[in-house]
Amino acid sequence: MSQLVGQQALFDLDALEADEKPADAEPASDDDVRETITYKRRKKRGPQPFPDHLPREIHKHELSPEDRQCACCGEEMTVIGKDVTCELEYEPAVAKVVEHHHYSYGCAPCKQADEVLEAPIRSAPHAPRLIPGSMAGPGLLAFVIASRFVDGLPFYRVERLMGRLGVKLGRATMCNWARHVGNRLERMWELLLAQARQHTWFQMDETTVQVLNEPGKENTTKSFMWVIRGGPPDTPIVLFHYDPSRSGPVAARLLEGFQGTVQTDGYAGYDFLGRAPGVVHAGDWDHVRRKFADVRKALGRKGKGGKTGKADEALKLIGEMYELEREAREKGYSAADLLVMRDQKLRPKIGAFKAWLDHLAGRVPPKSLLGKAIHYALGQWHKLDLFLDRAEVPMSTALVENAIRPYVIGRKAWLFSGSPEGAQASARIYSIVETAKLNGWEPYAYLKQLFERLPTAETDADIARLLQTCAPEPNTSPAEPDATL
């Protein structure tokens, strides 16, 4: 993706720990020139064990009966141990044709009887298919969709992959398949949105997409892919939604009926959230940090005459706050314990940061980079401290920005959508595959099971069950063929 800048839950504190003295400070004496620098070094990783879910083949390497004869006494030697070595093997994909033979049955006696005008005939029913009349089976559809929307491969590269298997499969055909799949996923997308609205918190963000043949718009103009990250903690949800507009009413439609906390960046299109009934609008500390990081980057790490010292002060304090949050989540704090930690440790730091901003606001030129960073933080302040009293709300919108990243990477490969319908189909497919990934489900296996079962799902209850029942189960019982070499 040019890659959308991802958010980190914790910043590199080692680069921020050195205390910088102001430019007018007294020069250090000879006794003060020594300093101790501490840092963390990652241990080198050794070979990683193979995942347990991979199937295993056991190849037994034994001595021949002749070689088992003891050289001393001539008796047959017995097994006293074994040495096990493992290697990872790969079998290339295989394309196959599955023929469905639907037999018809007739009654021979009735056909021969004069009194029977029309002999009855019964035929085995045809199973419903995800794309009626298409040659694509569930496995092939899952492969095509996963290649494009998980691996970020453009369809022309998938076309080449299939060509190496001896199958001629055009990119236009695959594009039509993706559009049909997206249409079939519409109701599942709506049910996921309803489920996200029932939770008390989610994050929103948006990124650009170029869509051709939009009514009333040039092909060179930008449209937008809106993204929601929410749902219950144990079954998180990611939803993508295409719209030509970046205006607030788009977010309002996605939020319809929601009661709780919505967390966004500082984009003005979200300002209406603070006035929406039953909605609390929380802010994002990552964008505050970026503003001060831009100051340090523009003036140089060491600064011109120490001018980056103020930016470094802000970055150091924000980094300390992130560190406290990270430690609490790594230790598995309960919601109550997290709120206690925030109240005792984070609230004083945030109060000190606010006082620091207020102190500098009237002393730094507002149009300077530092001034802009200070005034941005102050302008967002009514949203920045709301997370302190809401355990489910993190400090930043990193979760939703991480959810966008695969889409942005894929966008580098396919560049644009050919139509508004195609863009909306892509949004629904990305919603399903990213939700599957977020829940730890292997995307191809999930999609294959989903495409097998979705054609027979007739009610909302049936579709809702597919959200969980299609989750693939790891293969924990490896095959052990008796292959003696």
Contacts in CASP RR format, 6 or more apart in sequence:
PFRMAT RR
TARGET T0000
AUTHOR 0000-0000-0000
METHOD contacts of the structure
MODEL  1
MSQLVGQQALFDLDALEADEKPADAEPASDDDVRETITYKRRKKRGPQPF
PDHLPREIHKHELSPEDRQCACCGEEMTVIGKDVTCELEYEPAVAKVVEH
HHYSYGCAPCKQADEVLEAPIRSAPHAPRLIPGSMAGPGLLAFVIASRFV
DGLPFYRVERLMGRLGVKLGRATMCNWARHVGNRLERMWELLLAQARQHT
WFQMDETTVQVLNEPGKENTTKSFMWVIRGGPPDTPIVLFHYDPSRSGPV
AARLLEGFQGTVQTDGYAGYDFLGRAPGVVHAGDWDHVRRKFADVRKALG
RKGKGGKTGKADEALKLIGEMYELEREAREKGYSAADLLVMRDQKLRPKI
GAFKAWLDHLAGRVPPKSLLGKAIHYALGQWHKLDLFLDRAEVPMSTALV
ENAIRPYVIGRKAWLFSGSPEGAQASARIYSIVETAKLNGWEPYAYLKQL
FERLPTAETDADIARLLQTCAPEPNTSPAEPDATL
1 405 0 8 1.000
1 406 0 8 1.000
1 407 0 8 1.000
1 408 0 8 1.000
1 409 0 8 1.000
1 410 0 8 1.000
1 411 0 8 1.000
1 412 0 8 1.000
2 408 0 8 1.000
2 412 0 8 1.000
3 405 0 8 1.000
3 408 0 8 1.000
3 409 0 8 1.000
3 412 0 8 1.000
4 207 0 8 1.000
4 401 0 8 1.000
4 404 0 8 1.000
4 405 0 8 1.000
4 408 0 8 1.000
5 401 0 8 1.000
6 398 0 8 1.000
6 401 0 8 1.000
6 402 0 8 1.000
6 405 0 8 1.000
7 286 0 8 1.000
7 396 0 8 1.000
7 397 0 8 1.000
7 398 0 8 1.000
7 401 0 8 1.000
7 402 0 8 1.000
8 398 0 8 1.000
9 322 0 8 1.000
9 325 0 8 1.000
9 326 0 8 1.000
9 394 0 8 1.000
9 396 0 8 1.000
9 398 0 8 1.000
10 319 0 8 1.000
10 322 0 8 1.000
10 323 0 8 1.000
10 325 0 8 1.000
10 326 0 8 1.000
11 289 0 8 1.000
11 315 0 8 1.000
11 318 0 8 1.000
11 319 0 8 1.000
11 322 0 8 1.000
13 316 0 8 1.000
13 319 0 8 1.000
13 320 0 8 1.000
13 323 0 8 1.000
14 39 0 8 1.000
14 40 0 8 1.000
16 312 0 8 1.000
16 315 0 8 1.000
16 316 0 8 1.000
16 319 0 8 1.000
17 316 0 8 1.000
20 306 0 8 1.000
20 308 0 8 1.000
20 309 0 8 1.000
20 312 0 8 1.000
20 313 0 8 1.000
22 306 0 8 1.000
22 309 0 8 1.000
23 305 0 8 1.000
23 306 0 8 1.000
23 307 0 8 1.000
50 86 0 8 1.000
50 88 0 8 1.000
52 474 0 8 1.000
52 476 0 8 1.000
53 474 0 8 1.000
53 475 0 8 1.000
53 476 0 8 1.000
54 475 0 8 1.000
54 478 0 8 1.000
55 475 0 8 1.000
55 478 0 8 1.000
55 479 0 8 1.000
56 478 0 8 1.000
56 479 0 8 1.000
56 480 0 8 1.000
57 479 0 8 1.000
57 480 0 8 1.000
57 481 0 8 1.000
57 483 0 8 1.000
58 480 0 8 1.000
58 481 0 8 1.000
58 482 0 8 1.000
58 483 0 8 1.000
59 483 0 8 1.000
59 484 0 8 1.000
59 485 0 8 1.000
60 482 0 8 1.000
60 483 0 8 1.000
60 484 0 8 1.000
60 485 0 8 1.000
61 484 0 8 1.000
61 485 0 8 1.000
62 484 0 8 1.000
62 485 0 8 1.000
63 77 0 8 1.000
65 76 0 8 1.000
68 76 0 8 1.000
68 77 0 8 1.000
69 75 0 8 1.000
69 76 0 8 1.000
69 77 0 8 1.000
70 76 0 8 1.000
70 77 0 8 1.000
93 143 0 8 1.000
93 161 0 8 1.000
93 165 0 8 1.000
94 165 0 8 1.000
95 140 0 8 1.000
95 162 0 8 1.000
95 165 0 8 1.000
95 166 0 8 1.000
95 167 0 8 1.000
98 137 0 8 1.000
100 126 0 8 1.000
100 127 0 8 1.000
102 123 0 8 1.000
102 124 0 8 1.000
102 125 0 8 1.000
102 126 0 8 1.000
103 123 0 8 1.000
103 124 0 8 1.000
104 121 0 8 1.000
104 122 0 8 1.000
104 123 0 8 1.000
104 124 0 8 1.000
105 121 0 8 1.000
105 122 0 8 1.000
105 123 0 8 1.000
106 119 0 8 1.000
106 120 0 8 1.000
106 121 0 8 1.000
106 122 0 8 1.000
107 119 0 8 1.000
107 120 0 8 1.000
110 116 0 8 1.000
110 119 0 8 1.000
110 120 0 8 1.000
111 119 0 8 1.000
127 455 0 8 1.000
127 456 0 8 1.000
128 455 0 8 1.000
128 456 0 8 1.000
129 137 0 8 1.000
129 455 0 8 1.000
130 136 0 8 1.000
130 137 0 8 1.000
130 138 0 8 1.000
130 141 0 8 1.000
130 180 0 8 1.000
130 181 0 8 1.000
130 184 0 8 1.000
130 451 0 8 1.000
130 454 0 8 1.000
130 455 0 8 1.000
131 141 0 8 1.000
131 177 0 8 1.000
131 180 0 8 1.000
131 181 0 8 1.000
131 184 0 8 1.000
134 177 0 8 1.000
134 180 0 8 1.000
136 144 0 8 1.000
136 177 0 8 1.000
137 451 0 8 1.000
138 448 0 8 1.000
138 449 0 8 1.000
138 451 0 8 1.000
138 452 0 8 1.000
139 448 0 8 1.000
139 451 0 8 1.000
141 177 0 8 1.000
141 181 0 8 1.000
141 447 0 8 1.000
141 451 0 8 1.000
142 444 0 8 1.000
142 445 0 8 1.000
142 447 0 8 1.000
142 448 0 8 1.000
142 450 0 8 1.000
142 451 0 8 1.000
143 444 0 8 1.000
144 155 0 8 1.000
144 158 0 8 1.000
144 174 0 8 1.000
144 177 0 8 1.000
144 178 0 8 1.000
145 177 0 8 1.000
145 178 0 8 1.000
145 181 0 8 1.000
145 429 0 8 1.000
145 433 0 8 1.000
145 447 0 8 1.000
146 433 0 8 1.000
146 443 0 8 1.000
146 444 0 8 1.000
146 447 0 8 1.000
147 153 0 8 1.000
147 157 0 8 1.000
147 158 0 8 1.000
147 161 0 8 1.000
148 154 0 8 1.000
148 155 0 8 1.000
148 158 0 8 1.000
148 174 0 8 1.000
148 178 0 8 1.000
148 414 0 8 1.000
149 178 0 8 1.000
149 426 0 8 1.000
149 429 0 8 1.000
149 430 0 8 1.000
149 433 0 8 1.000
150 406 0 8 1.000
150 433 0 8 1.000
150 437 0 8 1.000
150 443 0 8 1.000
150 444 0 8 1.000
152 406 0 8 1.000
152 409 0 8 1.000
152 410 0 8 1.000
152 413 0 8 1.000
152 414 0 8 1.000
153 161 0 8 1.000
153 413 0 8 1.000
154 171 0 8 1.000
154 413 0 8 1.000
154 414 0 8 1.000
155 170 0 8 1.000
155 171 0 8 1.000
155 174 0 8 1.000
155 175 0 8 1.000
155 414 0 8 1.000
156 171 0 8 1.000
158 169 0 8 1.000
158 171 0 8 1.000
158 174 0 8 1.000
159 169 0 8 1.000
159 170 0 8 1.000
159 171 0 8 1.000
159 174 0 8 1.000
162 168 0 8 1.000
162 169 0 8 1.000
163 169 0 8 1.000
178 422 0 8 1.000
178 425 0 8 1.000
178 426 0 8 1.000
178 429 0 8 1.000
179 421 0 8 1.000
179 422 0 8 1.000
179 425 0 8 1.000
181 425 0 8 1.000
181 429 0 8 1.000
181 451 0 8 1.000
182 424 0 8 1.000
182 425 0 8 1.000
182 426 0 8 1.000
182 428 0 8 1.000
182 429 0 8 1.000
183 425 0 8 1.000
184 454 0 8 1.000
185 428 0 8 1.000
185 429 0 8 1.000
185 431 0 8 1.000
185 432 0 8 1.000
185 454 0 8 1.000
186 428 0 8 1.000
187 460 0 8 1.000
187 463 0 8 1.000
188 428 0 8 1.000
188 432 0 8 1.000
188 454 0 8 1.000
188 463 0 8 1.000
188 466 0 8 1.000
188 467 0 8 1.000
189 239 0 8 1.000
189 427 0 8 1.000
189 428 0 8 1.000
189 431 0 8 1.000
189 432 0 8 1.000
191 460 0 8 1.000
191 463 0 8 1.000
191 464 0 8 1.000
191 467 0 8 1.000
192 237 0 8 1.000
192 239 0 8 1.000
192 431 0 8 1.000
192 435 0 8 1.000
192 467 0 8 1.000
193 228 0 8 1.000
193 239 0 8 1.000
193 254 0 8 1.000
195 231 0 8 1.000
195 237 0 8 1.000
196 202 0 8 1.000
196 228 0 8 1.000
196 230 0 8 1.000
196 231 0 8 1.000
196 237 0 8 1.000
196 239 0 8 1.000
197 255 0 8 1.000
197 256 0 8 1.000
197 257 0 8 1.000
197 258 0 8 1.000
198 231 0 8 1.000
199 230 0 8 1.000
199 231 0 8 1.000
199 232 0 8 1.000
200 259 0 8 1.000
200 260 0 8 1.000
200 261 0 8 1.000
200 392 0 8 1.000
201 230 0 8 1.000
201 260 0 8 1.000
201 261 0 8 1.000
201 262 0 8 1.000
201 263 0 8 1.000
201 390 0 8 1.000
201 392 0 8 1.000
201 393 0 8 1.000
202 228 0 8 1.000
202 229 0 8 1.000
202 230 0 8 1.000
202 231 0 8 1.000
202 258 0 8 1.000
202 262 0 8 1.000
202 263 0 8 1.000
203 228 0 8 1.000
203 229 0 8 1.000
203 230 0 8 1.000
203 262 0 8 1.000
203 263 0 8 1.000
203 264 0 8 1.000
203 397 0 8 1.000
203 399 0 8 1.000
203 400 0 8 1.000
204 226 0 8 1.000
204 227 0 8 1.000
204 228 0 8 1.000
204 229 0 8 1.000
204 251 0 8 1.000
204 254 0 8 1.000
204 262 0 8 1.000
204 263 0 8 1.000
204 264 0 8 1.000
204 270 0 8 1.000
204 400 0 8 1.000
205 226 0 8 1.000
205 227 0 8 1.000
205 229 0 8 1.000
205 264 0 8 1.000
205 265 0 8 1.000
205 397 0 8 1.000
205 400 0 8 1.000
205 401 0 8 1.000
205 404 0 8 1.000
206 224 0 8 1.000
206 225 0 8 1.000
206 226 0 8 1.000
206 227 0 8 1.000
206 246 0 8 1.000
206 267 0 8 1.000
207 224 0 8 1.000
207 225 0 8 1.000
207 227 0 8 1.000
207 404 0 8 1.000
207 407 0 8 1.000
207 408 0 8 1.000
208 222 0 8 1.000
208 223 0 8 1.000
208 224 0 8 1.000
208 225 0 8 1.000
209 222 0 8 1.000
209 223 0 8 1.000
209 224 0 8 1.000
209 225 0 8 1.000
209 242 0 8 1.000
209 411 0 8 1.000
209 416 0 8 1.000
209 417 0 8 1.000
209 423 0 8 1.000
210 219 0 8 1.000
210 220 0 8 1.000
210 221 0 8 1.000
210 222 0 8 1.000
210 223 0 8 1.000
210 415 0 8 1.000
210 416 0 8 1.000
210 417 0 8 1.000
211 217 0 8 1.000
211 223 0 8 1.000
211 242 0 8 1.000
211 244 0 8 1.000
211 416 0 8 1.000
211 417 0 8 1.000
211 418 0 8 1.000
211 419 0 8 1.000
211 420 0 8 1.000
211 423 0 8 1.000
212 219 0 8 1.000
212 416 0 8 1.000
212 417 0 8 1.000
212 418 0 8 1.000
212 419 0 8 1.000
213 219 0 8 1.000
213 418 0 8 1.000
213 419 0 8 1.000
213 420 0 8 1.000
214 221 0 8 1.000
214 223 0 8 1.000
214 244 0 8 1.000
214 420 0 8 1.000
215 420 0 8 1.000
217 223 0 8 1.000
217 244 0 8 1.000
223 242 0 8 1.000
223 243 0 8 1.000
223 244 0 8 1.000
223 245 0 8 1.000
223 423 0 8 1.000
224 242 0 8 1.000
224 243 0 8 1.000
224 244 0 8 1.000
224 245 0 8 1.000
224 246 0 8 1.000
224 250 0 8 1.000
225 240 0 8 1.000
225 241 0 8 1.000
225 242 0 8 1.000
225 404 0 8 1.000
225 407 0 8 1.000
225 423 0 8 1.000
225 427 0 8 1.000
226 240 0 8 1.000
226 241 0 8 1.000
226 242 0 8 1.000
226 243 0 8 1.000
226 250 0 8 1.000
226 251 0 8 1.000
226 254 0 8 1.000
227 238 0 8 1.000
227 239 0 8 1.000
227 240 0 8 1.000
227 241 0 8 1.000
227 400 0 8 1.000
227 403 0 8 1.000
227 404 0 8 1.000
227 407 0 8 1.000
228 237 0 8 1.000
228 238 0 8 1.000
228 239 0 8 1.000
228 241 0 8 1.000
228 254 0 8 1.000
228 400 0 8 1.000
229 236 0 8 1.000
229 237 0 8 1.000
229 238 0 8 1.000
229 399 0 8 1.000
229 400 0 8 1.000
229 403 0 8 1.000
230 236 0 8 1.000
230 237 0 8 1.000
230 238 0 8 1.000
230 399 0 8 1.000
231 237 0 8 1.000
233 392 0 8 1.000
235 439 0 8 1.000
235 468 0 8 1.000
236 435 0 8 1.000
236 438 0 8 1.000
236 439 0 8 1.000
237 435 0 8 1.000
237 438 0 8 1.000
238 403 0 8 1.000
238 430 0 8 1.000
238 431 0 8 1.000
238 434 0 8 1.000
238 435 0 8 1.000
238 438 0 8 1.000
239 254 0 8 1.000
239 431 0 8 1.000
239 435 0 8 1.000
240 407 0 8 1.000
240 426 0 8 1.000
240 427 0 8 1.000
240 428 0 8 1.000
240 430 0 8 1.000
240 431 0 8 1.000
240 434 0 8 1.000
241 250 0 8 1.000
241 254 0 8 1.000
241 424 0 8 1.000
241 427 0 8 1.000
242 417 0 8 1.000
242 420 0 8 1.000
242 423 0 8 1.000
242 424 0 8 1.000
242 426 0 8 1.000
242 427 0 8 1.000
243 250 0 8 1.000
244 420 0 8 1.000
246 269 0 8 1.000
247 269 0 8 1.000
248 269 0 8 1.000
248 270 0 8 1.000
248 272 0 8 1.000
251 269 0 8 1.000
251 270 0 8 1.000
251 272 0 8 1.000
251 273 0 8 1.000
252 272 0 8 1.000
252 276 0 8 1.000
255 262 0 8 1.000
255 273 0 8 1.000
255 276 0 8 1.000
255 279 0 8 1.000
258 279 0 8 1.000
259 278 0 8 1.000
259 279 0 8 1.000
260 278 0 8 1.000
260 279 0 8 1.000
260 280 0 8 1.000
261 279 0 8 1.000
261 280 0 8 1.000
261 281 0 8 1.000
261 282 0 8 1.000
261 386 0 8 1.000
261 390 0 8 1.000
261 392 0 8 1.000
261 393 0 8 1.000
262 270 0 8 1.000
262 273 0 8 1.000
262 279 0 8 1.000
262 280 0 8 1.000
262 281 0 8 1.000
262 282 0 8 1.000
263 281 0 8 1.000
263 282 0 8 1.000
263 283 0 8 1.000
263 284 0 8 1.000
263 387 0 8 1.000
263 393 0 8 1.000
263 394 0 8 1.000
263 397 0 8 1.000
263 400 0 8 1.000
264 270 0 8 1.000
264 273 0 8 1.000
264 281 0 8 1.000
264 282 0 8 1.000
264 283 0 8 1.000
264 284 0 8 1.000
264 397 0 8 1.000
265 283 0 8 1.000
265 284 0 8 1.000
265 286 0 8 1.000
265 287 0 8 1.000
265 397 0 8 1.000
266 283 0 8 1.000
266 284 0 8 1.000
266 287 0 8 1.000
266 380 0 8 1.000
266 383 0 8 1.000
270 281 0 8 1.000
271 281 0 8 1.000
273 279 0 8 1.000
273 281 0 8 1.000
274 280 0 8 1.000
274 281 0 8 1.000
280 386 0 8 1.000
280 390 0 8 1.000
281 383 0 8 1.000
281 386 0 8 1.000
282 383 0 8 1.000
282 386 0 8 1.000
282 387 0 8 1.000
282 390 0 8 1.000
282 393 0 8 1.000
283 380 0 8 1.000
283 383 0 8 1.000
283 384 0 8 1.000
283 386 0 8 1.000
283 387 0 8 1.000
283 397 0 8 1.000
284 380 0 8 1.000
284 384 0 8 1.000
284 395 0 8 1.000
284 396 0 8 1.000
284 397 0 8 1.000
285 318 0 8 1.000
285 321 0 8 1.000
285 322 0 8 1.000
285 384 0 8 1.000
285 395 0 8 1.000
285 396 0 8 1.000
286 395 0 8 1.000
286 396 0 8 1.000
286 397 0 8 1.000
286 398 0 8 1.000
286 401 0 8 1.000
287 376 0 8 1.000
287 380 0 8 1.000
288 318 0 8 1.000
288 373 0 8 1.000
288 376 0 8 1.000
288 377 0 8 1.000
288 380 0 8 1.000
288 384 0 8 1.000
289 314 0 8 1.000
289 315 0 8 1.000
289 318 0 8 1.000
289 319 0 8 1.000
291 372 0 8 1.000
291 373 0 8 1.000
291 376 0 8 1.000
291 377 0 8 1.000
292 311 0 8 1.000
292 314 0 8 1.000
292 315 0 8 1.000
292 318 0 8 1.000
292 370 0 8 1.000
292 373 0 8 1.000
293 311 0 8 1.000
293 315 0 8 1.000
294 369 0 8 1.000
294 373 0 8 1.000
295 308 0 8 1.000
295 310 0 8 1.000
295 311 0 8 1.000
295 369 0 8 1.000
295 370 0 8 1.000
295 373 0 8 1.000
296 303 0 8 1.000
296 308 0 8 1.000
296 311 0 8 1.000
296 312 0 8 1.000
296 315 0 8 1.000
298 369 0 8 1.000
299 307 0 8 1.000
299 308 0 8 1.000
299 311 0 8 1.000
299 369 0 8 1.000
300 308 0 8 1.000
301 308 0 8 1.000
302 308 0 8 1.000
303 309 0 8 1.000
310 360 0 8 1.000
310 364 0 8 1.000
310 370 0 8 1.000
311 370 0 8 1.000
311 373 0 8 1.000
313 356 0 8 1.000
314 353 0 8 1.000
314 356 0 8 1.000
314 373 0 8 1.000
317 349 0 8 1.000
317 352 0 8 1.000
317 353 0 8 1.000
317 356 0 8 1.000
318 353 0 8 1.000
320 349 0 8 1.000
321 346 0 8 1.000
321 349 0 8 1.000
321 350 0 8 1.000
321 395 0 8 1.000
322 395 0 8 1.000
324 341 0 8 1.000
324 345 0 8 1.000
324 346 0 8 1.000
324 349 0 8 1.000
325 346 0 8 1.000
325 394 0 8 1.000
325 395 0 8 1.000
328 337 0 8 1.000
328 338 0 8 1.000
328 341 0 8 1.000
329 338 0 8 1.000
333 341 0 8 1.000
335 391 0 8 1.000
335 392 0 8 1.000
336 391 0 8 1.000
338 391 0 8 1.000
339 388 0 8 1.000
339 389 0 8 1.000
339 391 0 8 1.000
342 387 0 8 1.000
342 388 0 8 1.000
342 389 0 8 1.000
343 388 0 8 1.000
346 388 0 8 1.000
347 388 0 8 1.000
350 384 0 8 1.000
350 385 0 8 1.000
350 388 0 8 1.000
354 381 0 8 1.000
357 374 0 8 1.000
357 377 0 8 1.000
357 378 0 8 1.000
357 381 0 8 1.000
358 378 0 8 1.000
360 370 0 8 1.000
360 371 0 8 1.000
360 374 0 8 1.000
361 371 0 8 1.000
361 374 0 8 1.000
361 375 0 8 1.000
361 378 0 8 1.000
364 370 0 8 1.000
364 371 0 8 1.000
364 374 0 8 1.000
365 371 0 8 1.000
366 372 0 8 1.000
366 375 0 8 1.000
377 384 0 8 1.000
386 393 0 8 1.000
387 393 0 8 1.000
387 394 0 8 1.000
387 395 0 8 1.000
403 434 0 8 1.000
403 438 0 8 1.000
406 430 0 8 1.000
406 434 0 8 1.000
406 437 0 8 1.000
407 430 0 8 1.000
407 434 0 8 1.000
417 423 0 8 1.000
417 426 0 8 1.000
432 447 0 8 1.000
432 450 0 8 1.000
433 443 0 8 1.000
433 446 0 8 1.000
433 447 0 8 1.000
436 442 0 8 1.000
436 443 0 8 1.000
436 446 0 8 1.000
436 447 0 8 1.000
436 471 0 8 1.000
437 443 0 8 1.000
439 471 0 8 1.000
441 471 0 8 1.000
441 472 0 8 1.000
442 472 0 8 1.000
445 472 0 8 1.000
446 470 0 8 1.000
446 471 0 8 1.000
446 472 0 8 1.000
449 470 0 8 1.000
449 472 0 8 1.000
450 466 0 8 1.000
450 470 0 8 1.000
453 466 0 8 1.000
453 469 0 8 1.000
453 470 0 8 1.000
454 463 0 8 1.000
454 466 0 8 1.000
456 462 0 8 1.000
457 463 0 8 1.000
457 465 0 8 1.000
457 466 0 8 1.000
END
